[in-house]
Amino acid sequence: MKPTKAMAACAILSAMMGTMPALAEPASYPLICRGGPDMRIATAHDVPDGVNTGQNAMTVYFRASANPANPGPGECVWMDRTFRPGEPENFWIKGNVEFSFQVYGNGRVASDGSGIRLNPEGSGPEAQDWKEIVNGVMNGGVFTVQVYNGGGSMIVTRVGP
């Protein structure tokens, strides 16, 4: 088979694309949060499509704090500044984590002597990351997530300082 100009152009384009750097994830920044009763957690599960197995995602909704690096209960804030108008007041994390909990009829999360019965389960550090966020939200603790602005939500790249 005789090479054509179109085949040569495709070969050159393929070679050029092989040398192009992959699109990098945007830089992320520390978001400091303090859990509390005004913070809300929502979880969802992607439906498997026959090729990809579904993953769980967790979105945490909060209020923007007016005090840099010092959020009040239910608030998050940047380490070095307050929120700008239009920045999302929620963050989103996705992973191979199962999330189970027990809730009473009045909406209160069940607890026992060991604390609130919320169990993120999975292999690897993802489950620990989810547990750190959930425990912070439910117990009013301070936690940090590294995020970038993904448009409608802040996207978590790492949990911790």
N, C-alpha and C positions, 0 to 999 in steps of 0.2 A: 504494500500500500504506500502510495506516494504522499509525503507530508504536505499539508496545505497551509496557507497563510493563517487560517483560523486555528489550526492545531498548534502552530508555532506561537501564536499570540496567547493561546491558553497555557502553553508550557511556560512562557515568560511570566505571565500573570501568576501562575501557581508558584513559581520560584520566588517572585517578589513577595507574595503573601506569606510564604514560609519564613521570611526574614523580618516581617513586621511584628512588633511586640504585641502581646495580648492586651486587651483592654484591662486596665488595673481597676480594682475596687477603689472608690473615692477614699480620701483620707478620712479617718474617723477621729472623734474628739470625746473627751470624758464628760458624761452627763451624770451629775450627782443627784441621787434621789433619796427621799425619805418616805417610806411606806406609811400607810394609814388608812382609815376607813373611807376616805374620799377617793382613793386610788381604786381602779377597777381592772381586773384581769379577764380577758376573753381568749378562749382557745378554739381552734378549728383544725380540722383534718382534711388534707387534700385527698380527693378521691383518686385511687389508683386508675391509671389510664391503660393498663395492659402492658405498658413498657416500664413506667416508673411506679414504684410503690409509693403510696401516699406518705406524706410527712405531716407532723403536727406543727402548728404555728401558735405562738402566744403573743397577744398584743396587750400592752399595759397602758392604760389611760391615766393621765396625771394633770395637775395644774402647773403652769409655769410660775416659778418663784420670782419674786422681785428682788431677792438678795443673792448676788453671785456667791457660789460655793457654799451656801448655807440654806438649803431648802427647809421649809416647814413640813408638817405632816401632809402627805398626799401630793407633795410637790417635787419637781425636778428642776435643775438649773445647770447651766454650763459652769465650769470651774472658774472661768475668767470674766463672765458677763451674764447679763440677763437675756431672756429670749427676745428675738426680733419679731416684729409683726409678721404673722403668717407662718412662723415655724411650727411644725406639728407638735401637738401636746399628747403624743403617744409614741411608743417604740414597739418594734416588732422583732421577734426572734423565731427562727424556724429550725427544726432538727428532728432527728430520729429519737424522739422522746415520747413516752406515754405518760399521761398525766391523769392521776386518779384522785378523787376526793370524796368526802362524805358530807352531805348537807342535811340539816334538820328541816322539818316542814316550815319553820319560821324563817328559813333562809340562812340561818347561822351555820358556819362550818363546824363540823364535829371536832372535838378535841379530847385528849385524855391526859394522863400524867406526863406523857412525853411531849405534849404540845399539840398544835393544830395538825389534823390528819390530812395533810396534802403530800402526795407522793409522786414526784416526777421520777420516772423509772426509765432507764436506758443504759446503753453501754457508753463508756468514755466520759469525757469532760462535759458533754452537752447536758446530761442529766444533772450534774452538779451545778452548772450555770443556771438552769431553770430553777433548781431548788434554792439557790442563793437569791434569785429575784423574787420568787414566791414567798420565801420566808421574810424577806425585807418588806414586801408589800403587806403581808398579813400581820407581821409583828411590829410594824412601825420602825423598822431598822433602816439604817443608811446603807446604800449600796451604790456602786458605780457601774455604768455600762458605757462601752466605747461605741459611738454611733456616728452615722452620717445621715444627712437629710435626703431621704428617698422620695421626696415629694409629699405624699399624703401621710407618711409615717417616717419616723427615725428608724434606721435599720441597724440592728445590733451586730457588731463585728466581733466583740469580745466582752466578757463580763469580768469586771474587776478594774482596778486602777491602771 
